[in-house]
């Protein structure tokens, strides 16, 4: 009778998706073994993409699996996976020290990540697999987001369009404050005209992951500065737990004269100034809200070089009328908001305002600490 021997001991560890939430920083690298397309839609924060099957290969194997034979598809898949893992080892692993400890995952079943993990384990690395893969991690992250968002105190920067909310957030971040810039995470400036040319928005899953990762890096003992966003930033929805926490938080009302607001918008939306036809095309999105004749008038002014006049009218006729009503309806503490104002719209002025805000906050914290 043939004797079966276990040649090498496999010591791959597995952790649950829930455990993974709190342990990502403990690993040397996080490796996503899925295809490029799956990785692009979303991935664990900081993950590197080492596809066991590339997009085109995954499609070929899947077609063979359905139309020809599962067995034949598995043989082809094995050959492709072996080739790709060999390339990853040659390119990315030969220089790793013995102490390198990767976390590896794929979609759900673990076959693609399991194959990579097995080779790494046999080399001698300590390898950990995410049980249930990305699918389980995504479910754990969605469940964790509301309670994570609720751990922080927020300072909501309010202000009409063009008042410099984003510039102030950037200045606060540059001076060491905790800032959650949803527009930066969403690659969108939130308004109807907020599309950034050449910069596509991430998927909803990736947006959620970016928010979660940012919050995980914050200290609950310090405030988080955030803009008074609506429920959507472009095509992406702000997670419900976060929007609820924001809307119950203290507000700062950022004020700036109309002329300064126009100047700021002409700087921040300079791509419209440089491409008038693109600007005119985007203005069509306001036809329903503002009327066809008004939009056509704006387009004519823009083509005649008077973009500043168009921006001014956009503020007066479209953005400003509903601002106060929306803030009062959606943000519980807007009525008691502290008014803040920079000396002008420049980056330097916003830096001064940020320093003043943070100095005031530090002083208030210090006063509270010495009260009897």
PyMOL commands that set and color helices and strands:
alter all, ss='L'
color gray80, all
select helices_A, chain A and resi 17-26+36-41+55-67+70-93+111-123+133-149+165-174+182-186+204-216+240-247+258-268+270-274+276-290+292-303+307-319+323-330+347-370
alter helices_A, ss='H'
color red, helices_A
select strands_A, chain A and resi 13-15+29-32+48-49+102-105+128-130+154-158+178-180+224-227+232-233+236-237+250-254+333-340
alter strands_A, ss='S'
color yellow, strands_A
deselect
rebuild
show_as cartoon
